[in-house]
Amino acid sequence: MDYKLVIFDCDGVLVDSEAIGNRFISEALTLAGIPISAEGALSQFLGGKLTQIKEDAEKQLGFSLPSNWVDEIYKKQFSEFRKNLKSIDGIEDVLDVLERINIPICVGSNGPLNKMEVSLGVTKLRDRFLGRIFSADQVKKPKPAPDLYLYCADRMGVPPQYCLVIEDSPRGASAGVAAGMSVFGYSGGEDNSALKEVGCTKVFDTMQEIATFLDN
């Protein structure tokens, strides 16, 4: 396939933020009356949008959570990001290959722009995507709907069939598939069956494997 654009998810693909982020989500949900472990939150909400998690929690609880519930979680996440967040091992290799073979890149994340400003800034990846960072806040529906990835393609001027999405979550991978794009699943060495089930073109355990594949 002659890819003309590679769209990266952010959390879990560019930055190793999922475990950090979901720890604070689990704490907030447990305090609200929905006991859930950090591991459970990671499994249930991987790739999800925090405002949607809040809405789902309110339906389960039968009452509204505080208006600043989401903002307070982000505040804690950002503080931890600034201290401990790292980029995904091998992601620089992938970006270097794409730069060398001259394939444009962008980011498409369910997270808000201010979250990516922090996470990509801390990991020194932001400069590689300047002006090409897109959020589900800019479209009608977040992943798993295809809206965000179609928006990315439109903004970058590339037809969907020439786009490659790199995703770590079945939710995000489903969005890429629904958008009519090729999707590479990144499992990080974890169980990859769910990524395969939603229709990923290929699934890789490491970013180094993706870099090698793209370089051939």
Residue frames relative to the residue before (quaternion, step in Angstrom):
aa qw qx qy qz dx dy dz
M 1.0000 0.0000 0.0000 0.0000 0.00 0.00 0.00
D 0.3264 -0.7419 0.5559 0.1844 3.55 -0.94 0.92
Y 0.1433 -0.8199 0.5508 0.0613 3.57 0.05 1.29
K 0.1697 -0.7914 0.5827 0.0725 3.55 -0.99 0.90
L 0.7732 0.1034 -0.0839 0.6200 3.58 1.36 -0.03
V 0.1140 -0.7564 0.6383 0.0865 3.57 -1.03 0.79
I 0.1586 -0.7871 0.5944 0.0449 3.56 -0.75 1.15
F 0.1767 -0.7980 0.5718 0.0712 3.56 -0.69 1.11
D 0.3863 -0.6019 0.6404 0.2802 3.50 -1.18 0.70
C 0.4543 -0.7021 0.4734 0.2768 3.59 -1.17 0.41
D 0.7767 0.3363 -0.1896 0.4977 3.59 0.38 -1.22
G 0.8184 0.1978 -0.1758 0.5101 3.54 -0.71 1.12
V 0.7131 0.3677 -0.2439 0.5448 3.58 1.29 -0.14
L 0.7615 0.2591 -0.1495 0.5751 3.57 0.89 -0.94
V 0.8099 0.1251 -0.0298 0.5724 3.57 0.91 -0.94
D 0.4463 -0.7115 0.4906 0.2321 3.56 -1.05 0.85
S 0.2327 0.8434 -0.4379 0.2068 3.52 0.79 1.15
E 0.4912 0.7119 -0.4265 0.2645 3.60 1.16 -0.40
A 0.6805 0.4868 -0.3052 0.4548 3.60 0.82 -0.93
I 0.6450 0.5127 -0.3166 0.4699 3.59 0.99 -0.86
G 0.6993 0.4960 -0.2799 0.4321 3.55 0.76 -1.05
N 0.7206 0.4561 -0.2637 0.4507 3.57 0.83 -0.93
R 0.5274 0.6026 -0.4236 0.4234 3.61 1.19 -0.30
F 0.7099 0.4421 -0.2643 0.4804 3.58 0.91 -0.86
I 0.5892 0.5417 -0.3692 0.4723 3.58 1.16 -0.51
S 0.6611 0.5035 -0.3146 0.4588 3.60 0.91 -0.88
E 0.6353 0.5286 -0.3298 0.4563 3.58 0.99 -0.79
A 0.6829 0.4917 -0.2869 0.4578 3.57 0.90 -0.94
L 0.6604 0.4977 -0.3098 0.4692 3.59 0.96 -0.81
T 0.6401 0.5268 -0.3233 0.4563 3.57 0.98 -0.82
L 0.6561 0.5011 -0.3008 0.4774 3.59 0.96 -0.84
A 0.6672 0.5066 -0.2986 0.4573 3.58 1.09 -0.71
G 0.6348 -0.5450 0.3327 0.4351 3.59 1.22 -0.35
I 0.6328 0.4527 -0.3441 0.5256 3.58 1.28 0.34
P 0.1935 -0.8186 0.5277 0.1178 3.61 0.12 1.22
I 0.1963 0.7594 -0.5980 0.1648 3.55 -0.81 1.03
S 0.4306 -0.7014 0.5062 0.2574 3.55 -0.98 0.84
A 0.6514 -0.4839 0.3930 0.4325 3.56 -1.28 0.22
E 0.6472 0.5147 -0.3175 0.4642 3.58 1.01 -0.81
G 0.6486 0.5189 -0.3099 0.4626 3.56 1.03 -0.80
A 0.6457 0.5129 -0.3131 0.4712 3.55 1.01 -0.82
L 0.6359 0.5302 -0.3264 0.4560 3.56 1.01 -0.83
S 0.6759 0.4970 -0.2860 0.4630 3.55 0.95 -0.91
Q 0.7358 0.4512 -0.2343 0.4474 3.57 0.88 -0.98
F 0.8168 0.3000 -0.1144 0.4793 3.56 0.93 -0.91
L 0.2926 0.7840 -0.5064 0.2078 3.61 1.24 0.16
G 0.8363 0.1422 -0.1344 0.5121 3.55 -0.71 1.11
G 0.5293 0.6690 -0.3897 0.3470 3.58 1.27 -0.02
K 0.4837 -0.6446 0.5147 0.2924 3.54 -1.32 0.36
L 0.5065 -0.7037 0.4063 0.2883 3.58 -0.72 1.06
T 0.6299 0.5229 -0.3510 0.4544 3.61 1.00 -0.67
Q 0.6422 0.5026 -0.3234 0.4800 3.59 1.09 -0.66
I 0.5997 0.5448 -0.3530 0.4678 3.59 1.08 -0.70
K 0.6353 0.5261 -0.3203 0.4659 3.58 1.01 -0.84
E 0.6634 0.5023 -0.3096 0.4600 3.60 0.89 -0.91
D 0.6595 0.5036 -0.3086 0.4650 3.59 0.94 -0.86
A 0.6434 0.5211 -0.3197 0.4608 3.58 1.02 -0.80
E 0.6478 0.5232 -0.3187 0.4528 3.58 0.98 -0.83
K 0.6274 0.5209 -0.3366 0.4709 3.59 1.05 -0.72
Q 0.6724 0.4945 -0.2954 0.4649 3.57 0.97 -0.86
L 0.7100 0.4606 -0.2538 0.4682 3.57 1.00 -0.86
G 0.3668 -0.7444 0.4812 0.2823 3.56 1.07 -0.70
F 0.7463 0.2586 -0.2195 0.5727 3.58 1.21 0.39
S 0.5750 -0.6143 0.4277 0.3302 3.55 -1.27 0.45
L 0.3749 -0.6852 0.5774 0.2377 3.53 -1.09 0.74
P 0.6765 -0.4930 0.3363 0.4316 3.62 -1.16 0.40
S 0.6011 -0.6028 0.3938 0.3468 3.55 -1.08 0.75
N 0.7227 0.4171 -0.2422 0.4950 3.59 1.15 -0.56
W 0.2948 0.7993 -0.4848 0.1981 3.59 1.28 0.24
V 0.6838 0.4702 -0.2794 0.4830 3.58 0.88 -0.95
D 0.6643 0.5215 -0.3069 0.4389 3.58 0.89 -0.94
E 0.6491 0.5196 -0.3222 0.4527 3.58 1.01 -0.76
I 0.6234 0.5166 -0.3389 0.4792 3.59 1.06 -0.70
Y 0.6588 0.5019 -0.3127 0.4651 3.58 0.90 -0.89
K 0.6105 0.5617 -0.3499 0.4351 3.58 1.00 -0.78
K 0.6832 0.4672 -0.2769 0.4882 3.58 0.94 -0.90
Q 0.6346 0.5298 -0.3300 0.4557 3.58 0.98 -0.83
F 0.6778 0.5080 -0.3025 0.4371 3.58 0.82 -0.99
S 0.6270 0.5396 -0.3332 0.4524 3.57 1.02 -0.80
E 0.6824 0.4679 -0.2788 0.4876 3.56 0.98 -0.88
F 0.5981 0.5636 -0.3604 0.4413 3.59 1.03 -0.74
R 0.6824 0.5092 -0.2957 0.4332 3.56 0.85 -0.99
K 0.7006 0.4492 -0.2689 0.4848 3.58 1.16 -0.51
N 0.8696 0.1722 -0.0088 0.4627 3.58 0.79 -0.98
L 0.5097 0.6862 -0.4268 0.2952 3.62 1.16 -0.25
K 0.0974 -0.7758 0.6227 0.0314 3.55 -1.04 0.90
S 0.5199 -0.5887 0.5008 0.3637 3.55 -1.26 0.33
I 0.5981 -0.5437 0.4413 0.3898 3.56 -1.26 0.38
D 0.5288 -0.6509 0.4461 0.3126 3.56 -0.88 0.98
G 0.8201 0.2435 -0.1976 0.4786 3.55 -0.83 1.03
I 0.4861 0.6855 -0.4436 0.3113 3.62 1.20 -0.19
E 0.6034 0.5556 -0.3617 0.4433 3.59 1.08 -0.63
D 0.6010 0.5590 -0.3544 0.4480 3.59 1.09 -0.66
V 0.6522 0.5087 -0.3055 0.4718 3.56 0.98 -0.90
L 0.6770 0.4931 -0.2927 0.4614 3.58 0.87 -0.95
D 0.6390 0.5284 -0.3274 0.4531 3.59 1.01 -0.76
V 0.6401 0.5184 -0.3250 0.4647 3.58 0.98 -0.82
L 0.6829 0.4923 -0.2939 0.4527 3.59 0.85 -0.96
E 0.6282 0.5201 -0.3356 0.4713 3.57 1.06 -0.70
R 0.6756 0.5095 -0.2960 0.4431 3.56 0.94 -0.90
I 0.7465 0.3614 -0.2183 0.5142 3.60 0.99 -0.80
N 0.4652 -0.7538 0.3841 0.2604 3.53 1.37 0.36
I 0.3895 0.6611 -0.5370 0.3504 3.56 0.79 1.08
P 0.4387 -0.7142 0.4781 0.2625 3.62 -0.67 1.07
I 0.1646 -0.7804 0.5989 0.0716 3.55 -1.21 0.62
C 0.0373 0.7641 -0.6437 -0.0198 3.54 -1.32 0.38
V 0.4058 -0.6786 0.5537 0.2611 3.55 -1.36 0.10
G 0.0064 -0.7732 0.6341 0.0062 3.57 -1.07 0.81
S 0.0896 0.8353 -0.5264 0.1312 3.58 -0.21 1.29
N 0.5065 -0.6168 0.5078 0.3243 3.55 -1.19 0.58
G 0.5920 0.5873 -0.3617 0.4168 3.59 1.19 -0.44
P 0.5726 -0.6010 0.4286 0.3566 3.60 -1.20 0.44
L 0.6685 -0.5219 0.3569 0.3916 3.55 -1.25 0.42
N 0.6577 0.5171 -0.3322 0.4354 3.60 0.96 -0.76
K 0.5982 0.5413 -0.3610 0.4678 3.59 1.17 -0.52
M 0.6810 0.4728 -0.2900 0.4781 3.58 0.94 -0.86
E 0.5650 0.5812 -0.3849 0.4414 3.56 1.13 -0.56
V 0.6827 0.4617 -0.2741 0.4955 3.57 1.01 -0.84
S 0.7362 0.4556 -0.2657 0.4241 3.58 0.60 -1.14
L 0.7013 0.4358 -0.2750 0.4926 3.60 0.91 -0.82
G 0.6162 0.5431 -0.3457 0.4537 3.56 1.15 -0.55
V 0.6563 0.5206 -0.3030 0.4543 3.57 0.92 -0.95
T 0.7511 0.3958 -0.2038 0.4875 3.58 0.96 -0.89
K 0.4440 -0.7312 0.4207 0.3020 3.58 1.36 0.15
L 0.4684 0.6626 -0.4538 0.3683 3.58 1.09 0.71
R 0.4837 0.7159 -0.4191 0.2789 3.58 1.19 -0.46
D 0.6669 0.5326 -0.3157 0.4146 3.60 0.88 -0.91
R 0.6316 0.5423 -0.3376 0.4394 3.57 1.16 -0.50
F 0.7623 0.3312 -0.1727 0.5286 3.58 1.27 -0.33
L 0.2599 0.8076 -0.5053 0.1581 3.62 1.19 0.26
G 0.8276 0.1710 -0.1635 0.5091 3.54 -0.85 1.07
R 0.7310 0.3695 -0.2057 0.5356 3.58 1.30 -0.04
I 0.4674 0.6351 -0.4547 0.4142 3.55 1.05 0.91
F 0.0157 -0.8346 0.5466 -0.0659 3.56 -0.48 1.24
S 0.2149 -0.7941 0.5653 0.0608 3.54 -1.08 0.89
A 0.5873 -0.5681 0.4463 0.3648 3.56 -1.23 0.51
D 0.5298 0.6187 -0.4116 0.4088 3.60 1.21 -0.29
Q 0.6660 0.5167 -0.2898 0.4533 3.58 1.24 -0.41
V 0.7256 0.3615 -0.2269 0.5397 3.59 1.29 -0.04
K 0.6856 -0.5102 0.3356 0.3964 3.56 -1.28 0.24
K 0.8193 0.0941 -0.0067 0.5655 3.58 0.83 -1.01
P 0.4134 -0.7024 0.5181 0.2596 3.61 -0.98 0.81
K 0.6753 -0.4040 0.3866 0.4809 3.55 -1.31 -0.04
P 0.5191 -0.0616 -0.8512 -0.0469 1.68 -2.15 1.28
A 0.4049 0.6721 -0.5124 0.3490 3.62 1.19 0.23
P 0.5177 -0.6774 0.4282 0.2996 3.61 -1.08 0.62
D 0.3714 0.7948 -0.4425 0.1861 3.58 1.29 -0.26
L 0.7016 0.4855 -0.2909 0.4329 3.58 0.75 -1.04
Y 0.6952 0.4675 -0.2966 0.4585 3.58 0.83 -0.89
L 0.6174 0.5139 -0.3431 0.4868 3.59 1.10 -0.60
Y 0.6173 0.5363 -0.3294 0.4721 3.57 1.09 -0.73
C 0.6334 0.5279 -0.3256 0.4627 3.59 0.96 -0.87
A 0.6676 0.5054 -0.3004 0.4567 3.57 0.87 -0.97
D 0.6607 0.5128 -0.3050 0.4555 3.55 0.95 -0.88
R 0.6745 0.4980 -0.2934 0.4594 3.57 0.90 -0.92
M 0.7218 0.4199 -0.2364 0.4968 3.55 1.08 -0.72
G 0.4503 -0.7359 0.4156 0.2881 3.59 1.31 -0.02
V 0.5548 0.5873 -0.3926 0.4395 3.57 1.10 0.72
P 0.4631 -0.6673 0.4980 0.3038 3.65 -0.83 0.89
P 0.6198 -0.5963 0.3595 0.3620 3.61 -0.99 0.80
Q 0.6621 0.5375 -0.3234 0.4101 3.60 0.96 -0.79
Y 0.6883 0.4342 -0.2793 0.5095 3.59 1.26 -0.20
C 0.5660 0.5971 -0.3727 0.4291 3.56 1.31 0.25
L 0.1705 -0.7397 0.6423 0.1059 3.52 -1.21 0.70
V 0.1830 -0.7661 0.6110 0.0795 3.56 -0.90 1.02
I 0.1349 -0.7565 0.6317 0.1023 3.59 -1.06 0.76
E 0.0361 0.8269 -0.5462 0.1289 3.55 -0.51 1.29
D 0.2892 -0.7504 0.5663 0.1803 3.55 -1.22 0.54
S 0.7377 0.3958 -0.2297 0.4964 3.61 1.16 -0.36
P 0.5655 -0.5869 0.4509 0.3639 3.60 -1.10 0.60
R 0.5989 0.5665 -0.3564 0.4398 3.59 1.07 -0.71
G 0.7155 0.4426 -0.2529 0.4777 3.56 0.82 -0.98
A 0.6306 0.5320 -0.3320 0.4572 3.56 1.01 -0.80
S 0.6157 0.5479 -0.3372 0.4550 3.58 1.04 -0.77
A 0.6292 0.5390 -0.3291 0.4531 3.58 1.05 -0.77
G 0.6648 0.5028 -0.2997 0.4642 3.57 0.96 -0.85
V 0.6416 0.5147 -0.3119 0.4755 3.55 0.99 -0.87
A 0.6708 0.5012 -0.2947 0.4603 3.60 0.92 -0.91
A 0.6576 0.5048 -0.3031 0.4700 3.58 1.18 -0.56
G 0.5035 -0.6725 0.4076 0.3578 3.58 1.29 -0.09
M 0.5042 0.6516 -0.4052 0.3963 3.55 1.21 0.54
S 0.5153 -0.5623 0.5209 0.3834 3.54 -1.29 0.23
V 0.1142 -0.8048 0.5812 0.0387 3.57 -1.01 0.77
F 0.1597 -0.7409 0.6455 0.0942 3.54 -0.92 0.98
G 0.2447 -0.7597 0.5865 0.1378 3.55 -0.82 1.00
Y 0.1677 -0.7603 0.6213 0.0882 3.55 -1.02 0.87
S 0.1768 -0.8393 0.5102 0.0631 3.57 -0.42 1.23
G 0.3143 -0.7644 0.5051 0.2484 3.58 1.17 -0.43
G 0.6738 -0.5017 0.2896 0.4587 3.55 1.19 0.50
E 0.5514 0.5919 -0.3991 0.4316 3.59 1.30 0.01
D 0.7342 -0.3820 0.3044 0.4716 3.57 -1.33 0.03
N 0.1645 -0.8296 0.5304 0.0588 3.58 -0.66 1.09
S 0.3633 0.7770 -0.4649 0.2195 3.58 1.25 0.08
A 0.6550 0.5164 -0.3232 0.4471 3.61 0.96 -0.81
L 0.6301 0.5217 -0.3349 0.4677 3.59 1.05 -0.72
K 0.6489 0.5046 -0.3171 0.4730 3.58 1.00 -0.78
E 0.6594 0.5463 -0.3102 0.4131 3.57 0.96 -0.90
V 0.7074 0.4567 -0.2786 0.4619 3.61 1.01 -0.68
G 0.6549 -0.5931 0.2866 0.3706 3.58 1.26 0.15
C 0.2445 0.7709 -0.5488 0.2116 3.59 1.09 0.57
T 0.5379 -0.6272 0.4663 0.3160 3.55 -1.05 0.82
K 0.7562 -0.0816 0.0839 0.6437 3.53 1.06 -0.93
V 0.1949 -0.7523 0.6150 0.1338 3.56 -1.27 0.45
F 0.1177 -0.8052 0.5811 0.0114 3.55 -0.87 1.04
D 0.4421 -0.6896 0.5117 0.2592 3.56 -1.14 0.70
T 0.8096 0.1601 -0.0545 0.5621 3.59 1.06 -0.73
M 0.5716 -0.5776 0.4582 0.3601 3.53 -1.27 0.43
Q 0.5783 0.5847 -0.3760 0.4271 3.58 1.11 -0.59
E 0.6319 0.5248 -0.3259 0.4681 3.58 1.06 -0.74
I 0.6385 0.5100 -0.3267 0.4749 3.58 1.02 -0.75
A 0.6408 0.5295 -0.3244 0.4514 3.58 0.94 -0.88
T 0.6648 0.5026 -0.2987 0.4650 3.57 0.94 -0.89
F 0.6422 0.5253 -0.3199 0.4575 3.59 0.96 -0.86
L 0.6962 0.4767 -0.2762 0.4602 3.60 0.86 -0.95
D 0.6707 0.5224 -0.2843 0.4433 3.55 1.16 -0.62
N 0.6442 0.5316 -0.3186 0.4482 3.59 1.26 -0.20
